[in-house]
Amino acid sequence: MKKQVFLAPLILSLMWLAATPDVFARPRSPADLAQRCVNRMDAKAQRCCDKIDTKVNLAIPRINALLDVGKINCAARVADRVKKRIIALAQRREHRITRLGNSCSRVLLDIGEVELANAVQDAKSSEIDSVNACSDNAVALIDKALEGDSE
């Protein structure tokens, strides 16, 4: 009985690994590695923008409700707190994208793939710009809501 209890999670884990070979598979070529890095950076940027959008969509009705009842100072505090969280989230994600892009580029440079490394660096810059644009847009929407101009 004890062997069955012990082996069941192990067997399930091995089945899961067998069902998802691409997650742990080594890239077949330097181009595959570069594409995987770009895809991961894009996914990180997209998740960040989604989280920022969620924070904005939750904050604006709350700010509007506080403004409607005349609690301007409280609405300003909520807006400031949300803006700080958005900026911190964007900075953390920017740091992660930078680390990922730099490590991928380093590996590509080590194997002599300068063009691919440059392409990964370009993609890194693009994803960081995307995260910063999401953050800036969200802060502007929060400021607009605080002024009473929300949609």
PyMOL CGO cylinders between C-alpha atoms (Angstrom):
from pymol import cmd
from pymol.cgo import CYLINDER

trace = [
    CYLINDER, 0.00, 0.00, 0.00, 2.82, 2.42, 0.85, 0.3, 1, 1, 1, 1, 1, 1,
    CYLINDER, 2.82, 2.42, 0.85, 4.48, 1.81, -2.53, 0.3, 1, 1, 1, 1, 1, 1,
    CYLINDER, 4.48, 1.81, -2.53, 1.26, 2.70, -4.34, 0.3, 1, 1, 1, 1, 1, 1,
    CYLINDER, 1.26, 2.70, -4.34, 0.88, 5.94, -2.38, 0.3, 1, 1, 1, 1, 1, 1,
    CYLINDER, 0.88, 5.94, -2.38, 4.48, 6.87, -3.12, 0.3, 1, 1, 1, 1, 1, 1,
    CYLINDER, 4.48, 6.87, -3.12, 4.46, 5.85, -6.78, 0.3, 1, 1, 1, 1, 1, 1,
    CYLINDER, 4.46, 5.85, -6.78, 1.18, 7.52, -7.75, 0.3, 1, 1, 1, 1, 1, 1,
    CYLINDER, 1.18, 7.52, -7.75, 2.49, 11.13, -7.60, 0.3, 1, 1, 1, 1, 1, 1,
    CYLINDER, 2.49, 11.13, -7.60, 5.72, 10.06, -9.28, 0.3, 1, 1, 1, 1, 1, 1,
    CYLINDER, 5.72, 10.06, -9.28, 3.85, 8.36, -12.12, 0.3, 1, 1, 1, 1, 1, 1,
    CYLINDER, 3.85, 8.36, -12.12, 1.55, 11.36, -12.54, 0.3, 1, 1, 1, 1, 1, 1,
    CYLINDER, 1.55, 11.36, -12.54, 4.55, 13.69, -12.67, 0.3, 1, 1, 1, 1, 1, 1,
    CYLINDER, 4.55, 13.69, -12.67, 6.27, 11.57, -15.30, 0.3, 1, 1, 1, 1, 1, 1,
    CYLINDER, 6.27, 11.57, -15.30, 3.05, 11.41, -17.34, 0.3, 1, 1, 1, 1, 1, 1,
    CYLINDER, 3.05, 11.41, -17.34, 2.79, 15.20, -17.19, 0.3, 1, 1, 1, 1, 1, 1,
    CYLINDER, 2.79, 15.20, -17.19, 6.40, 15.60, -18.32, 0.3, 1, 1, 1, 1, 1, 1,
    CYLINDER, 6.40, 15.60, -18.32, 5.84, 13.18, -21.17, 0.3, 1, 1, 1, 1, 1, 1,
    CYLINDER, 5.84, 13.18, -21.17, 2.75, 15.08, -22.28, 0.3, 1, 1, 1, 1, 1, 1,
    CYLINDER, 2.75, 15.08, -22.28, 4.60, 18.43, -22.39, 0.3, 1, 1, 1, 1, 1, 1,
    CYLINDER, 4.60, 18.43, -22.39, 7.95, 17.78, -24.04, 0.3, 1, 1, 1, 1, 1, 1,
    CYLINDER, 7.95, 17.78, -24.04, 8.37, 21.29, -25.51, 0.3, 1, 1, 1, 1, 1, 1,
    CYLINDER, 8.37, 21.29, -25.51, 8.51, 22.94, -22.10, 0.3, 1, 1, 1, 1, 1, 1,
    CYLINDER, 8.51, 22.94, -22.10, 11.76, 21.23, -21.14, 0.3, 1, 1, 1, 1, 1, 1,
    CYLINDER, 11.76, 21.23, -21.14, 13.13, 20.43, -24.59, 0.3, 1, 1, 1, 1, 1, 1,
    CYLINDER, 13.13, 20.43, -24.59, 16.41, 21.94, -25.66, 0.3, 1, 1, 1, 1, 1, 1,
    CYLINDER, 16.41, 21.94, -25.66, 16.20, 24.21, -28.66, 0.3, 1, 1, 1, 1, 1, 1,
    CYLINDER, 16.20, 24.21, -28.66, 17.20, 22.49, -31.89, 0.3, 1, 1, 1, 1, 1, 1,
    CYLINDER, 17.20, 22.49, -31.89, 19.07, 25.49, -33.26, 0.3, 1, 1, 1, 1, 1, 1,
    CYLINDER, 19.07, 25.49, -33.26, 20.26, 28.95, -32.25, 0.3, 1, 1, 1, 1, 1, 1,
    CYLINDER, 20.26, 28.95, -32.25, 17.29, 30.40, -34.14, 0.3, 1, 1, 1, 1, 1, 1,
    CYLINDER, 17.29, 30.40, -34.14, 14.95, 28.27, -31.99, 0.3, 1, 1, 1, 1, 1, 1,
    CYLINDER, 14.95, 28.27, -31.99, 16.65, 29.58, -28.87, 0.3, 1, 1, 1, 1, 1, 1,
    CYLINDER, 16.65, 29.58, -28.87, 16.31, 33.17, -30.04, 0.3, 1, 1, 1, 1, 1, 1,
    CYLINDER, 16.31, 33.17, -30.04, 12.65, 32.65, -30.93, 0.3, 1, 1, 1, 1, 1, 1,
    CYLINDER, 12.65, 32.65, -30.93, 11.96, 31.03, -27.56, 0.3, 1, 1, 1, 1, 1, 1,
    CYLINDER, 11.96, 31.03, -27.56, 13.57, 34.00, -25.80, 0.3, 1, 1, 1, 1, 1, 1,
    CYLINDER, 13.57, 34.00, -25.80, 11.58, 36.50, -27.83, 0.3, 1, 1, 1, 1, 1, 1,
    CYLINDER, 11.58, 36.50, -27.83, 8.36, 34.58, -27.14, 0.3, 1, 1, 1, 1, 1, 1,
    CYLINDER, 8.36, 34.58, -27.14, 9.06, 34.52, -23.41, 0.3, 1, 1, 1, 1, 1, 1,
    CYLINDER, 9.06, 34.52, -23.41, 9.83, 38.23, -23.30, 0.3, 1, 1, 1, 1, 1, 1,
    CYLINDER, 9.83, 38.23, -23.30, 6.64, 38.92, -25.24, 0.3, 1, 1, 1, 1, 1, 1,
    CYLINDER, 6.64, 38.92, -25.24, 4.62, 36.77, -22.84, 0.3, 1, 1, 1, 1, 1, 1,
    CYLINDER, 4.62, 36.77, -22.84, 6.08, 38.57, -19.84, 0.3, 1, 1, 1, 1, 1, 1,
    CYLINDER, 6.08, 38.57, -19.84, 5.26, 41.97, -21.36, 0.3, 1, 1, 1, 1, 1, 1,
    CYLINDER, 5.26, 41.97, -21.36, 1.73, 40.87, -22.27, 0.3, 1, 1, 1, 1, 1, 1,
    CYLINDER, 1.73, 40.87, -22.27, 1.04, 39.51, -18.78, 0.3, 1, 1, 1, 1, 1, 1,
    CYLINDER, 1.04, 39.51, -18.78, 2.30, 42.77, -17.31, 0.3, 1, 1, 1, 1, 1, 1,
    CYLINDER, 2.30, 42.77, -17.31, 0.00, 44.84, -19.52, 0.3, 1, 1, 1, 1, 1, 1,
    CYLINDER, 0.00, 44.84, -19.52, -2.91, 42.56, -18.64, 0.3, 1, 1, 1, 1, 1, 1,
    CYLINDER, -2.91, 42.56, -18.64, -2.22, 42.99, -14.92, 0.3, 1, 1, 1, 1, 1, 1,
    CYLINDER, -2.22, 42.99, -14.92, -1.93, 46.75, -15.33, 0.3, 1, 1, 1, 1, 1, 1,
    CYLINDER, -1.93, 46.75, -15.33, -5.24, 46.85, -17.23, 0.3, 1, 1, 1, 1, 1, 1,
    CYLINDER, -5.24, 46.85, -17.23, -6.89, 44.87, -14.45, 0.3, 1, 1, 1, 1, 1, 1,
    CYLINDER, -6.89, 44.87, -14.45, -5.58, 47.29, -11.82, 0.3, 1, 1, 1, 1, 1, 1,
    CYLINDER, -5.58, 47.29, -11.82, -6.86, 50.27, -13.81, 0.3, 1, 1, 1, 1, 1, 1,
    CYLINDER, -6.86, 50.27, -13.81, -10.25, 48.69, -14.44, 0.3, 1, 1, 1, 1, 1, 1,
    CYLINDER, -10.25, 48.69, -14.44, -10.67, 48.05, -10.72, 0.3, 1, 1, 1, 1, 1, 1,
    CYLINDER, -10.67, 48.05, -10.72, -9.35, 51.44, -9.61, 0.3, 1, 1, 1, 1, 1, 1,
    CYLINDER, -9.35, 51.44, -9.61, -11.28, 53.81, -11.86, 0.3, 1, 1, 1, 1, 1, 1,
    CYLINDER, -11.28, 53.81, -11.86, -14.78, 52.86, -10.61, 0.3, 1, 1, 1, 1, 1, 1,
    CYLINDER, -14.78, 52.86, -10.61, -13.51, 53.08, -7.04, 0.3, 1, 1, 1, 1, 1, 1,
    CYLINDER, -13.51, 53.08, -7.04, -12.02, 56.53, -7.66, 0.3, 1, 1, 1, 1, 1, 1,
    CYLINDER, -12.02, 56.53, -7.66, -15.23, 57.67, -9.37, 0.3, 1, 1, 1, 1, 1, 1,
    CYLINDER, -15.23, 57.67, -9.37, -17.34, 56.41, -6.48, 0.3, 1, 1, 1, 1, 1, 1,
    CYLINDER, -17.34, 56.41, -6.48, -15.18, 58.29, -3.97, 0.3, 1, 1, 1, 1, 1, 1,
    CYLINDER, -15.18, 58.29, -3.97, -15.36, 61.46, -6.05, 0.3, 1, 1, 1, 1, 1, 1,
    CYLINDER, -15.36, 61.46, -6.05, -19.16, 61.11, -6.35, 0.3, 1, 1, 1, 1, 1, 1,
    CYLINDER, -19.16, 61.11, -6.35, -19.54, 61.20, -2.57, 0.3, 1, 1, 1, 1, 1, 1,
    CYLINDER, -19.54, 61.20, -2.57, -17.09, 64.08, -2.22, 0.3, 1, 1, 1, 1, 1, 1,
    CYLINDER, -17.09, 64.08, -2.22, -14.14, 62.19, -0.76, 0.3, 1, 1, 1, 1, 1, 1,
    CYLINDER, -14.14, 62.19, -0.76, -11.54, 63.88, -2.94, 0.3, 1, 1, 1, 1, 1, 1,
    CYLINDER, -11.54, 63.88, -2.94, -8.59, 63.27, -0.61, 0.3, 1, 1, 1, 1, 1, 1,
    CYLINDER, -8.59, 63.27, -0.61, -9.44, 59.60, -0.28, 0.3, 1, 1, 1, 1, 1, 1,
    CYLINDER, -9.44, 59.60, -0.28, -9.76, 59.28, -4.07, 0.3, 1, 1, 1, 1, 1, 1,
    CYLINDER, -9.76, 59.28, -4.07, -6.36, 60.95, -4.45, 0.3, 1, 1, 1, 1, 1, 1,
    CYLINDER, -6.36, 60.95, -4.45, -4.81, 58.48, -1.99, 0.3, 1, 1, 1, 1, 1, 1,
    CYLINDER, -4.81, 58.48, -1.99, -6.33, 55.53, -3.86, 0.3, 1, 1, 1, 1, 1, 1,
    CYLINDER, -6.33, 55.53, -3.86, -5.08, 56.92, -7.17, 0.3, 1, 1, 1, 1, 1, 1,
    CYLINDER, -5.08, 56.92, -7.17, -1.57, 57.46, -5.79, 0.3, 1, 1, 1, 1, 1, 1,
    CYLINDER, -1.57, 57.46, -5.79, -1.45, 53.95, -4.35, 0.3, 1, 1, 1, 1, 1, 1,
    CYLINDER, -1.45, 53.95, -4.35, -2.61, 52.39, -7.61, 0.3, 1, 1, 1, 1, 1, 1,
    CYLINDER, -2.61, 52.39, -7.61, -0.13, 54.44, -9.66, 0.3, 1, 1, 1, 1, 1, 1,
    CYLINDER, -0.13, 54.44, -9.66, 2.72, 53.36, -7.37, 0.3, 1, 1, 1, 1, 1, 1,
    CYLINDER, 2.72, 53.36, -7.37, 1.70, 49.72, -7.74, 0.3, 1, 1, 1, 1, 1, 1,
    CYLINDER, 1.70, 49.72, -7.74, 1.47, 50.03, -11.51, 0.3, 1, 1, 1, 1, 1, 1,
    CYLINDER, 1.47, 50.03, -11.51, 4.90, 51.66, -11.74, 0.3, 1, 1, 1, 1, 1, 1,
    CYLINDER, 4.90, 51.66, -11.74, 6.44, 49.06, -9.42, 0.3, 1, 1, 1, 1, 1, 1,
    CYLINDER, 6.44, 49.06, -9.42, 4.90, 46.22, -11.43, 0.3, 1, 1, 1, 1, 1, 1,
    CYLINDER, 4.90, 46.22, -11.43, 6.23, 47.69, -14.67, 0.3, 1, 1, 1, 1, 1, 1,
    CYLINDER, 6.23, 47.69, -14.67, 9.70, 48.13, -13.19, 0.3, 1, 1, 1, 1, 1, 1,
    CYLINDER, 9.70, 48.13, -13.19, 9.80, 44.54, -11.91, 0.3, 1, 1, 1, 1, 1, 1,
    CYLINDER, 9.80, 44.54, -11.91, 8.67, 43.20, -15.26, 0.3, 1, 1, 1, 1, 1, 1,
    CYLINDER, 8.67, 43.20, -15.26, 11.16, 45.42, -17.09, 0.3, 1, 1, 1, 1, 1, 1,
    CYLINDER, 11.16, 45.42, -17.09, 13.91, 43.99, -14.91, 0.3, 1, 1, 1, 1, 1, 1,
    CYLINDER, 13.91, 43.99, -14.91, 12.82, 40.41, -15.66, 0.3, 1, 1, 1, 1, 1, 1,
    CYLINDER, 12.82, 40.41, -15.66, 12.64, 41.06, -19.40, 0.3, 1, 1, 1, 1, 1, 1,
    CYLINDER, 12.64, 41.06, -19.40, 16.08, 42.69, -19.28, 0.3, 1, 1, 1, 1, 1, 1,
    CYLINDER, 16.08, 42.69, -19.28, 17.58, 39.73, -17.43, 0.3, 1, 1, 1, 1, 1, 1,
    CYLINDER, 17.58, 39.73, -17.43, 16.03, 37.23, -19.82, 0.3, 1, 1, 1, 1, 1, 1,
    CYLINDER, 16.03, 37.23, -19.82, 17.07, 39.16, -22.93, 0.3, 1, 1, 1, 1, 1, 1,
    CYLINDER, 17.07, 39.16, -22.93, 20.62, 39.65, -21.69, 0.3, 1, 1, 1, 1, 1, 1,
    CYLINDER, 20.62, 39.65, -21.69, 21.07, 36.02, -20.71, 0.3, 1, 1, 1, 1, 1, 1,
    CYLINDER, 21.07, 36.02, -20.71, 19.73, 34.80, -24.05, 0.3, 1, 1, 1, 1, 1, 1,
    CYLINDER, 19.73, 34.80, -24.05, 21.95, 37.25, -25.92, 0.3, 1, 1, 1, 1, 1, 1,
    CYLINDER, 21.95, 37.25, -25.92, 24.96, 36.15, -23.90, 0.3, 1, 1, 1, 1, 1, 1,
    CYLINDER, 24.96, 36.15, -23.90, 24.37, 32.51, -24.83, 0.3, 1, 1, 1, 1, 1, 1,
    CYLINDER, 24.37, 32.51, -24.83, 23.90, 33.41, -28.48, 0.3, 1, 1, 1, 1, 1, 1,
    CYLINDER, 23.90, 33.41, -28.48, 27.09, 35.48, -28.48, 0.3, 1, 1, 1, 1, 1, 1,
    CYLINDER, 27.09, 35.48, -28.48, 28.97, 32.61, -26.84, 0.3, 1, 1, 1, 1, 1, 1,
    CYLINDER, 28.97, 32.61, -26.84, 28.08, 30.36, -29.76, 0.3, 1, 1, 1, 1, 1, 1,
    CYLINDER, 28.08, 30.36, -29.76, 28.91, 33.05, -32.32, 0.3, 1, 1, 1, 1, 1, 1,
    CYLINDER, 28.91, 33.05, -32.32, 25.39, 34.10, -33.33, 0.3, 1, 1, 1, 1, 1, 1,
    CYLINDER, 25.39, 34.10, -33.33, 25.85, 37.87, -33.29, 0.3, 1, 1, 1, 1, 1, 1,
    CYLINDER, 25.85, 37.87, -33.29, 22.87, 38.66, -35.55, 0.3, 1, 1, 1, 1, 1, 1,
    CYLINDER, 22.87, 38.66, -35.55, 20.48, 36.58, -33.45, 0.3, 1, 1, 1, 1, 1, 1,
    CYLINDER, 20.48, 36.58, -33.45, 21.84, 38.15, -30.26, 0.3, 1, 1, 1, 1, 1, 1,
    CYLINDER, 21.84, 38.15, -30.26, 21.22, 41.60, -31.72, 0.3, 1, 1, 1, 1, 1, 1,
    CYLINDER, 21.22, 41.60, -31.72, 17.71, 40.56, -32.74, 0.3, 1, 1, 1, 1, 1, 1,
    CYLINDER, 17.71, 40.56, -32.74, 17.01, 39.39, -29.18, 0.3, 1, 1, 1, 1, 1, 1,
    CYLINDER, 17.01, 39.39, -29.18, 18.32, 42.71, -27.83, 0.3, 1, 1, 1, 1, 1, 1,
    CYLINDER, 18.32, 42.71, -27.83, 16.06, 44.59, -30.25, 0.3, 1, 1, 1, 1, 1, 1,
    CYLINDER, 16.06, 44.59, -30.25, 13.09, 42.51, -29.15, 0.3, 1, 1, 1, 1, 1, 1,
    CYLINDER, 13.09, 42.51, -29.15, 14.02, 43.17, -25.51, 0.3, 1, 1, 1, 1, 1, 1,
    CYLINDER, 14.02, 43.17, -25.51, 14.00, 46.91, -26.13, 0.3, 1, 1, 1, 1, 1, 1,
    CYLINDER, 14.00, 46.91, -26.13, 10.67, 46.67, -27.92, 0.3, 1, 1, 1, 1, 1, 1,
    CYLINDER, 10.67, 46.67, -27.92, 9.06, 44.69, -25.08, 0.3, 1, 1, 1, 1, 1, 1,
    CYLINDER, 9.06, 44.69, -25.08, 10.40, 47.11, -22.47, 0.3, 1, 1, 1, 1, 1, 1,
    CYLINDER, 10.40, 47.11, -22.47, 8.97, 49.99, -24.48, 0.3, 1, 1, 1, 1, 1, 1,
    CYLINDER, 8.97, 49.99, -24.48, 5.65, 48.15, -24.60, 0.3, 1, 1, 1, 1, 1, 1,
    CYLINDER, 5.65, 48.15, -24.60, 5.60, 47.68, -20.82, 0.3, 1, 1, 1, 1, 1, 1,
    CYLINDER, 5.60, 47.68, -20.82, 6.50, 51.33, -20.26, 0.3, 1, 1, 1, 1, 1, 1,
    CYLINDER, 6.50, 51.33, -20.26, 3.78, 52.46, -22.69, 0.3, 1, 1, 1, 1, 1, 1,
    CYLINDER, 3.78, 52.46, -22.69, 1.19, 50.36, -20.82, 0.3, 1, 1, 1, 1, 1, 1,
    CYLINDER, 1.19, 50.36, -20.82, 2.36, 51.82, -17.53, 0.3, 1, 1, 1, 1, 1, 1,
    CYLINDER, 2.36, 51.82, -17.53, 2.34, 55.41, -18.80, 0.3, 1, 1, 1, 1, 1, 1,
    CYLINDER, 2.34, 55.41, -18.80, -1.10, 54.97, -20.34, 0.3, 1, 1, 1, 1, 1, 1,
    CYLINDER, -1.10, 54.97, -20.34, -2.47, 53.48, -17.13, 0.3, 1, 1, 1, 1, 1, 1,
    CYLINDER, -2.47, 53.48, -17.13, -1.09, 56.32, -15.01, 0.3, 1, 1, 1, 1, 1, 1,
    CYLINDER, -1.09, 56.32, -15.01, -2.63, 58.83, -17.42, 0.3, 1, 1, 1, 1, 1, 1,
    CYLINDER, -2.63, 58.83, -17.42, -6.01, 57.07, -17.16, 0.3, 1, 1, 1, 1, 1, 1,
    CYLINDER, -6.01, 57.07, -17.16, -5.84, 57.14, -13.36, 0.3, 1, 1, 1, 1, 1, 1,
    CYLINDER, -5.84, 57.14, -13.36, -4.97, 60.85, -13.44, 0.3, 1, 1, 1, 1, 1, 1,
    CYLINDER, -4.97, 60.85, -13.44, -7.84, 61.49, -15.84, 0.3, 1, 1, 1, 1, 1, 1,
    CYLINDER, -7.84, 61.49, -15.84, -10.23, 59.63, -13.55, 0.3, 1, 1, 1, 1, 1, 1,
    CYLINDER, -10.23, 59.63, -13.55, -9.04, 61.67, -10.59, 0.3, 1, 1, 1, 1, 1, 1,
    CYLINDER, -9.04, 61.67, -10.59, -9.85, 64.83, -12.51, 0.3, 1, 1, 1, 1, 1, 1,
    CYLINDER, -9.85, 64.83, -12.51, -13.37, 63.51, -13.00, 0.3, 1, 1, 1, 1, 1, 1,
    CYLINDER, -13.37, 63.51, -13.00, -12.95, 62.91, -16.74, 0.3, 1, 1, 1, 1, 1, 1,
    CYLINDER, -12.95, 62.91, -16.74, -13.15, 59.10, -16.77, 0.3, 1, 1, 1, 1, 1, 1,
    CYLINDER, -13.15, 59.10, -16.77, -15.09, 57.35, -19.50, 0.3, 1, 1, 1, 1, 1, 1,
]
cmd.load_cgo(trace, "trace")
